Amino acid sequence: KHRDMTLALNLEGTSTEKGDHKISVELRDDKANRLVSLEQKIKMENPGVTHGSLRAGMIARFQDLPFPKAGQYEFVIFADDRFLSRVSFAVSQIRVEMAGEQ
């Protein structure tokens, strides 16, 4: 397990996407099995500007993430159930030696 991991998202959209949206983040293993997921509502807006791109930020904090083995994993990101992006990364296993071990 990984004790604490944070994923920061910066989302940008057009004026047609103004308003509330559901953002989903899934942690998947190398076989696309979903290990963990979370959902959060965000509001796309650009206060004080009548046109231009809209922006929203989201911070997804995960605690005690399960990584059954070393290997490739990915966060898959959806907005209103539509695929947005993926962030792939590798997990390595580190052996910690205690004092007196060889």
C-alpha positions in Angstrom: 0.0 0.0 0.0 1.1 3.6 -0.6 0.3 5.7 2.4 -0.5 9.0 0.7 -0.7 10.1 -3.0 -2.1 13.3 -4.6 -3.2 13.9 -8.2 -3.7 17.5 -9.2 -5.9 18.3 -12.2 -6.2 21.5 -14.1 -9.3 21.3 -16.4 -10.1 23.7 -19.2 -13.2 24.0 -21.3 -15.2 26.2 -23.6 -18.2 28.4 -22.8 -20.6 25.5 -23.7 -19.2 23.5 -20.8 -20.0 26.1 -18.2 -21.5 24.8 -15.0 -21.3 21.7 -12.8 -19.6 18.5 -13.9 -18.8 15.1 -12.4 -15.2 14.2 -12.5 -14.2 10.5 -11.9 -10.7 9.2 -11.3 -10.0 5.5 -11.4 -6.7 3.7 -10.4 -6.2 0.8 -12.7 -3.5 -2.0 -12.9 -1.7 -3.2 -16.0 -4.7 -5.4 -16.9 -7.1 -2.5 -16.7 -8.7 -3.8 -13.5 -10.1 -0.9 -11.4 -8.5 -0.9 -8.0 -9.9 2.4 -6.6 -12.2 5.1 -7.8 -13.4 8.5 -6.6 -15.9 11.0 -7.9 -16.1 14.8 -7.3 -18.3 17.6 -8.6 -16.5 20.6 -10.1 -17.8 23.9 -11.4 -16.4 25.2 -14.7 -16.4 28.9 -14.7 -14.3 32.0 -15.5 -15.6 34.7 -13.1 -15.6 38.2 -14.5 -14.8 37.2 -18.1 -17.6 37.1 -20.7 -15.7 34.9 -23.2 -12.6 32.8 -23.3 -11.7 29.4 -21.8 -13.3 28.2 -18.6 -11.1 26.6 -15.9 -11.5 24.4 -12.9 -9.0 22.7 -10.6 -9.3 19.5 -8.6 -7.0 17.8 -6.1 -7.6 14.1 -5.6 -6.0 12.8 -2.5 -5.7 9.0 -2.1 -4.7 7.3 1.1 -3.6 3.7 1.6 -3.6 2.9 -2.2 -3.4 -0.8 -2.9 -0.6 -1.8 -5.2 -0.6 -5.6 -5.1 2.7 -5.9 -7.0 5.4 -3.8 -8.7 4.5 -2.8 -12.2 2.6 -0.4 -14.4 -0.5 1.5 -13.1 -2.6 4.4 -14.3 -5.1 7.0 -13.2 -7.9 7.2 -15.8 -9.9 10.5 -15.7 -13.5 11.0 -16.9 -15.7 14.0 -17.1 -19.5 13.3 -17.0 -18.6 9.6 -17.9 -16.6 10.7 -21.0 -12.9 9.7 -21.1 -10.6 12.7 -20.7 -7.1 11.5 -20.0 -4.8 9.0 -18.4 -1.7 9.3 -16.3 0.6 6.2 -16.4 3.3 5.4 -13.8 5.4 2.6 -12.5 5.4 1.2 -9.0 8.7 -0.3 -7.7 9.2 -2.4 -4.6 11.9 -1.2 -2.3 13.4 -3.5 0.3 14.1 -1.7 3.5 16.9 -3.2 5.6 16.6 -2.9 9.4 19.7 -2.2 11.5 21.7 -5.3 11.9 20.4 -7.0 8.8 22.8 -7.9 6.0 
